[in-house]
Amino acid sequence: MHALLTLYDFAVRLLTKFAGTWLLPTLARFTFAATLLVYYWNSALTKLGDGVFGFLSPSAGAYAQIFPKAAEAVSYDTSQLGWFYWAVAVAGMWAEFILPALIVLGLFTRLGAIGMIGFIFVQSLTDLYGHGGINQPGTLGAWFDGAPDSGILDQRLFWITVLVVLVIKGAGPLSVDRILLGRRPQA
């Protein structure tokens, strides 16, 4: 038994030395890019308004996605919604473009990851309460239930876990953050 534990300890030390500080953040950013980057950018594209200044004039779909009950209440005539609705729709659209880009580039990664965690919480609440997901069986799901496929609790826990790794570990060596930190004068 002692030989088995010694072999195990050797293997763990070798893996730890190999992985160092680069593996987890690099893998977390790759996982985000491979699974969520296009998802969020496609969602942001549906919110863009028409024309060159579409990034300042969200589509009716943006309001329907972010404020479904308010948009329905005005029969999707977004001109009846006030400046607050416009500001939130624009900020949400920009966040779906900018925050994923920051994470993939590794630029201000920790801030981008914190922003994405907040975005996912708001997105989840909107899905549950704004779109009525709370009333649809299986949408919310439950942890420890043996069914790992709920769209809210199970799936988004994985998303947030990847982002928490980035908050704690940073972007890793293949990032703009690393380049910027390398050029910063030491105190």
C-alpha positions as CSV (number, residue, x, y, z in Angstrom):
1,M,0.0,0.0,0.0
2,H,2.9,2.4,0.8
3,A,4.3,1.9,-2.7
4,L,0.9,2.7,-4.3
5,L,0.6,5.9,-2.2
6,T,4.2,6.9,-3.1
7,L,3.5,6.3,-6.8
8,Y,0.3,8.4,-6.5
9,D,2.1,11.2,-4.7
10,F,4.8,11.2,-7.4
11,A,2.2,11.4,-10.2
12,V,0.3,14.2,-8.5
13,R,3.5,16.2,-7.9
14,L,4.5,15.7,-11.6
15,L,1.0,16.8,-12.8
16,T,1.1,19.8,-10.5
17,K,4.5,20.8,-11.7
18,F,3.5,20.4,-15.4
19,A,0.2,22.2,-15.0
20,G,1.6,25.0,-13.0
21,T,-0.3,28.3,-13.2
22,W,-1.0,28.2,-16.9
23,L,-3.3,25.2,-17.5
24,L,-6.5,26.2,-15.6
25,P,-6.9,29.7,-16.8
26,T,-5.9,28.8,-20.4
27,L,-8.4,25.9,-20.4
28,A,-11.1,28.1,-18.8
29,R,-10.7,30.7,-21.5
30,F,-10.7,28.1,-24.3
31,T,-13.8,26.5,-22.8
32,F,-15.5,29.9,-22.7
33,A,-14.5,30.7,-26.3
34,A,-15.6,27.2,-27.6
35,T,-19.0,27.2,-25.9
36,L,-20.2,30.7,-25.0
37,L,-18.5,33.3,-27.2
38,V,-20.6,32.6,-30.3
39,Y,-23.7,32.1,-28.2
40,Y,-23.4,35.5,-26.6
41,W,-22.4,37.3,-29.9
42,N,-25.3,35.7,-31.8
43,S,-27.6,36.9,-29.0
44,A,-26.1,40.4,-29.2
45,L,-26.6,40.5,-33.0
46,T,-30.3,39.9,-32.5
47,K,-30.4,43.1,-30.4
48,L,-28.7,45.4,-32.9
49,G,-30.9,48.0,-34.5
50,D,-30.8,48.9,-38.2
51,G,-28.2,51.0,-39.9
52,V,-24.8,52.2,-39.0
53,F,-25.9,53.4,-35.5
54,G,-27.7,50.1,-34.7
55,F,-25.5,49.7,-31.7
56,L,-27.2,52.8,-30.2
57,S,-30.7,51.9,-31.4
58,P,-31.7,48.4,-30.1
59,S,-34.1,46.3,-32.1
60,A,-37.6,45.6,-30.9
61,G,-36.3,42.0,-30.2
62,A,-33.8,43.4,-27.7
63,Y,-36.6,44.9,-25.7
64,A,-38.7,41.7,-26.0
65,Q,-35.7,39.6,-24.8
66,I,-34.7,41.9,-21.9
67,F,-38.1,43.3,-20.9
68,P,-40.6,40.8,-22.2
69,K,-43.6,41.9,-20.1
70,A,-43.0,45.6,-20.7
71,A,-42.5,45.1,-24.5
72,E,-45.7,43.1,-24.6
73,A,-47.6,45.7,-22.6
74,V,-46.9,48.3,-25.3
75,S,-47.6,45.8,-28.1
76,Y,-43.8,45.9,-29.0
77,D,-43.9,49.6,-29.9
78,T,-40.6,50.4,-28.2
79,S,-41.1,54.1,-28.7
80,Q,-43.5,54.0,-25.8
81,L,-40.7,52.7,-23.5
82,G,-38.6,55.3,-21.7
83,W,-35.0,56.1,-21.6
84,F,-34.3,53.5,-18.8
85,Y,-35.4,50.7,-21.0
86,W,-33.3,52.0,-23.8
87,A,-30.2,52.3,-21.6
88,V,-30.6,48.8,-20.2
89,A,-31.1,47.3,-23.7
90,V,-28.1,49.1,-25.1
91,A,-25.9,48.1,-22.1
92,G,-27.1,44.5,-22.4
93,M,-26.3,44.4,-26.1
94,W,-22.9,46.0,-25.6
95,A,-22.2,43.6,-22.7
96,E,-22.8,40.6,-24.9
97,F,-20.2,41.8,-27.3
98,I,-17.6,43.3,-25.0
99,L,-17.4,41.0,-22.0
100,P,-16.9,37.8,-24.0
101,A,-14.3,39.6,-26.2
102,L,-12.4,40.7,-23.1
103,I,-12.4,37.1,-21.8
104,V,-11.2,35.5,-25.0
105,L,-8.5,38.1,-25.6
106,G,-7.5,37.9,-22.0
107,L,-7.8,41.6,-21.5
108,F,-9.0,42.8,-18.1
109,T,-10.1,39.1,-17.7
110,R,-11.0,39.2,-14.1
111,L,-13.3,42.2,-14.6
112,G,-14.8,40.7,-17.7
113,A,-15.5,37.4,-15.9
114,I,-17.1,39.2,-12.9
115,G,-19.2,41.1,-15.4
116,M,-20.2,37.9,-17.2
117,I,-21.2,36.3,-13.9
118,G,-23.5,39.2,-13.1
119,F,-24.8,39.1,-16.7
120,I,-25.6,35.3,-16.3
121,F,-27.5,36.0,-13.0
122,V,-29.6,38.7,-14.6
123,Q,-30.1,36.6,-17.7
124,S,-31.3,33.7,-15.5
125,L,-33.7,35.8,-13.6
126,T,-35.1,37.2,-16.8
127,D,-35.5,33.7,-18.2
128,L,-37.3,32.6,-15.1
129,Y,-39.5,35.6,-14.2
130,G,-39.7,37.7,-17.4
131,H,-40.2,34.8,-19.8
132,G,-42.2,32.6,-17.4
133,G,-39.6,29.8,-17.1
134,I,-40.3,29.5,-13.4
135,N,-43.7,28.1,-14.3
136,Q,-42.4,25.6,-16.8
137,P,-41.4,22.2,-15.3
138,G,-37.8,21.4,-15.6
139,T,-36.6,24.8,-16.6
140,L,-35.1,25.8,-13.3
141,G,-34.0,22.3,-12.4
142,A,-32.5,21.2,-9.2
143,W,-29.0,20.4,-8.0
144,F,-28.2,16.9,-6.7
145,D,-31.3,15.4,-8.5
146,G,-29.4,13.1,-10.8
147,A,-30.5,14.9,-14.0
148,P,-27.7,17.2,-15.1
149,D,-29.6,18.9,-18.0
150,S,-31.7,21.7,-16.5
151,G,-31.2,24.9,-18.5
152,I,-30.8,27.2,-15.5
153,L,-29.3,25.7,-12.3
154,D,-27.2,22.9,-13.9
155,Q,-26.0,24.5,-17.1
156,R,-25.3,27.9,-15.7
157,L,-23.4,26.5,-12.8
158,F,-20.9,25.2,-15.3
159,W,-20.7,28.5,-17.0
160,I,-20.2,30.4,-13.7
161,T,-17.6,27.8,-12.5
162,V,-15.5,28.5,-15.6
163,L,-15.8,32.2,-15.0
164,V,-14.9,31.9,-11.3
165,V,-11.6,30.1,-12.4
166,L,-10.8,33.2,-14.4
167,V,-11.7,35.6,-11.5
168,I,-9.3,33.7,-9.2
169,K,-6.5,32.6,-11.6
170,G,-6.6,35.4,-14.1
171,A,-6.2,35.0,-17.9
172,G,-3.0,32.8,-18.0
173,P,0.1,33.3,-20.0
174,L,-1.5,33.6,-23.5
175,S,-3.3,36.8,-22.9
176,V,-3.1,40.6,-23.3
177,D,-3.2,40.8,-19.5
178,R,0.1,39.0,-19.3
179,I,1.6,41.4,-21.9
180,L,0.3,44.4,-20.0
181,L,1.5,43.1,-16.6
182,G,4.9,42.4,-18.1
183,R,5.3,46.0,-19.2
184,R,4.1,47.5,-15.9
185,P,6.9,49.0,-13.7
186,Q,7.4,47.0,-10.5
187,A,6.8,48.9,-7.3
